């Protein structure tokens, strides 16, 4: 989540082996997020982080790390700030792409972004998302919100199978992946993993703890 401590945390994540870093732009009603990310967003908003501050935060993070940075947020922030303006300002600050969790693939198609698909997505929607995605597809492994879970979703394997039949785009699996073991299992199916809530929990204990956690994930994917 964007905040004063995020540049240092991003540096720790990169040192641990992260290939890219997702930066949350806090929103007051994050429908796709579970309690951990919701609390992080609430703390960021209470600390005064607004969209312009988040963009400057991306700029500060960009000076600290070399891996791609991808802001993740919700459509309401674009509505308030301006669709073209927010996209342009984020990329000028150093964002490699964007994720807009609640924006359907056929709405604002001019906005280049990483598209999400879920177990409930039809083949037609998956194909459209693959055609329009910016670099890779984000596979939502569960029909629910983000958050750590005790086991890998059984919906991932059939989702990967359907998606691979429709596209050659890289597939990164997220939502619910929280342990090195789950990451390894997911990577047997997909091309990579996205870990959010568990990384935020590790970051609560400081940059060194986050670096250790990311390093454990990286080792599990080796």
C-alpha positions in Angstrom: 0.0 0.0 0.0 1.3 3.5 -0.9 2.7 5.3 2.1 5.9 6.9 3.5 7.4 3.5 4.3 6.7 2.0 1.0 9.9 2.9 -0.9 11.9 1.1 1.8 9.6 -1.9 1.7 9.8 -2.1 -2.1 13.5 -2.1 -1.9 13.3 -5.0 0.6 10.9 -6.9 -1.7 13.2 -6.5 -4.6 16.1 -7.7 -2.5 14.1 -10.8 -1.6 13.6 -11.6 -5.2 10.3 -10.0 -6.3 10.0 -9.6 -10.1 7.5 -6.8 -9.9 5.8 -4.8 -7.2 2.1 -3.9 -7.0 1.4 -0.6 -5.3 -2.0 -0.2 -3.8 -3.7 3.2 -4.2 -6.1 3.3 -1.2 -9.8 3.4 -1.8 -12.5 3.7 0.9 -14.6 0.8 -0.4 -12.2 -1.8 -1.9 -14.8 -4.5 -2.9 -12.2 -7.0 -4.1 -10.1 -6.9 -1.0 -10.2 -8.8 2.3 -9.5 -7.5 5.8 -5.7 -7.2 5.6 -5.7 -5.0 2.5 -8.8 -3.1 3.7 -7.0 -2.2 6.9 -3.9 -1.1 5.0 -6.0 1.1 2.8 -7.8 2.6 5.9 -4.4 3.4 7.5 -3.2 5.0 4.3 -6.3 7.2 4.0 -6.1 8.1 7.6 -2.5 9.2 7.1 -3.6 11.5 4.3 -2.6 9.4 1.3 -4.7 10.7 -1.7 -4.2 10.0 -5.4 -1.7 12.7 -6.1 0.3 11.6 -3.0 0.2 8.0 -4.3 1.6 9.1 -7.7 4.5 10.9 -5.9 5.0 7.7 -3.9 5.4 5.7 -7.1 8.0 8.3 -8.1 9.9 7.8 -4.9 9.7 4.0 -5.1 10.9 4.2 -8.7 14.1 5.8 -7.5 14.7 2.9 -5.1 14.0 -0.2 -7.3 14.4 -1.4 -10.9 11.6 -3.9 -11.1 8.3 -2.9 -12.7 5.8 -1.1 -10.5 2.1 -1.6 -11.1 -0.4 0.6 -9.2 -3.6 -1.3 -8.3 -6.8 0.6 -7.4 -10.5 1.1 -8.3 -12.4 2.9 -11.0 -13.7 5.6 -8.6 -10.2 7.0 -8.2 -10.0 7.4 -12.0 -13.4 9.0 -12.1 -12.4 11.5 -9.5 -8.9 12.3 -10.8 -9.5 11.9 -14.5 -9.0 8.7 -16.6 -6.4 10.0 -19.0 -4.8 12.2 -16.4 -4.3 9.4 -13.8 -3.0 7.0 -16.4 -0.6 9.5 -17.8 0.6 10.8 -14.4 1.2 7.2 -13.0 3.2 6.2 -16.0 5.2 9.5 -16.0 6.0 8.7 -12.3 7.4 5.3 -13.2 4.4 2.9 -13.3 4.9 0.1 -15.9 1.1 -0.6 -16.1 -2.1 -0.4 -14.0 -4.6 -2.8 -12.4 -8.2 -1.5 -11.9 -9.8 -4.3 -9.9 -13.5 -3.4 -10.6 -13.2 -2.2 -14.2 -14.7 -4.7 -16.7 -12.6 -5.4 -19.7 -15.0 -3.7 -22.1 -15.3 -0.5 -20.1 -12.6 2.2 -20.9 -10.9 -0.2 -23.3 -8.5 2.6 -24.2 -6.9 2.3 -20.8 -3.9 -0.1 -21.1 -3.9 -2.3 -18.0 -3.4 -5.8 -16.7 -6.7 -7.6 -17.1 -8.2 -9.9 -14.5 -10.1 -13.1 -15.1 -11.8 -15.4 -12.6 -13.2 -18.9 -12.4 -16.6 -17.3 -13.3 -15.3 -15.7 -16.5 -16.7 -17.1 -19.7 -14.3 -18.2 -22.5 -15.4 -15.2 -24.5 -14.5 -12.8 -21.6 -11.2 -14.6 -21.1 -10.3 -14.3 -24.8 -11.2 -10.6 -24.8 -9.2 -10.0 -21.6 -6.2 -11.8 -23.1 -6.5 -9.7 -26.3 -6.5 -6.4 -24.3 -4.3 -7.1 -21.4 -1.0 -5.3 -20.8 1.6 -7.9 -20.8 0.1 -10.7 -18.6 -3.2 -11.9 -17.3 -4.0 -11.8 -13.6 -5.8 -15.1 -12.7 -8.2 -14.6 -9.7 -8.1 -18.1 -8.2 -11.3 -17.7 -6.1 -14.7 -16.2 -6.4 -14.2 -13.9 -3.5 -11.9 -11.3 -1.9 -8.2 -11.2 -1.4 -6.7 -12.8 1.7 -4.6 -15.6 3.0 -6.2 -19.1 2.8 -5.2 -22.5 4.1 -5.0 -24.2 0.8 -4.7 -23.4 -2.9 -8.0 -22.9 -4.6 -9.1 -26.0 -6.6 -10.5 -23.6 -9.2 -7.0 -22.6 -10.3 -6.2 -25.7 -12.4 -9.3 -25.6 -14.6 -9.0 -21.8 -15.0 -5.4 -22.2 -16.2 -6.4 -25.0 -18.6 -9.2 -22.9 -20.1 -7.1 -19.8 -20.3 -4.1 -21.5 -21.9 -6.4 -22.8 -24.6 -7.3 -19.2 -25.5 -4.0 -17.3 -25.2 -0.2 -17.5 -25.0 -0.1 -14.6 -22.6 1.8 -15.2 -19.3 -0.6 -16.2 -16.5 0.0 -15.0 -12.9 -2.2 -16.5 -10.2 -3.3 -14.4 -7.2 -5.9 -14.1 -4.4 -5.3 -16.5 -1.5 -1.7 -17.5 -2.2 0.1 -16.9 1.1 2.7 -19.6 1.8 5.8 -20.8 -0.1 4.1 -24.2 -0.5 1.0 -22.7 -2.1 3.2 -20.5 -4.3 5.1 -23.6 -5.5 1.9 -25.5 -6.2 0.4 -22.5 -8.1 3.6 -22.1 -10.1 3.3 -25.7 -11.3 0.2 -24.5 -13.1 0.7 -20.8 -13.9 3.7 -18.7 -15.0 4.0 -16.8 -11.7 2.2 -15.8 -8.5 0.9 -12.6 -7.0 1.0 -12.4 -3.2 -0.7 -9.5 -1.5 -2.2 -10.0 2.0 0.5 -12.3 3.3 3.2 -9.8 2.1 1.5 -7.0 3.9 1.3 -9.0 7.1 5.1 -9.7 6.8 5.7 -6.0 6.1 4.0 -5.1 9.4 7.2 -6.5 11.0 9.4 -4.3 8.9 11.5 -4.4 5.7 13.8 -7.2 6.9 10.8 -9.5 7.6 9.3 -8.7 4.2 12.6 -9.5 2.5 12.8 -12.8 4.3 9.2 -13.7 3.3 9.8 -12.8 -0.4 13.0 -14.8 -0.4 11.1 -17.8 0.9 8.6 -17.5 -1.9 11.4 -17.1 -4.4 13.1 -20.2 -3.1 9.9 -22.2 -3.4 9.6 -21.2 -7.1 13.2 -22.1 -8.0 
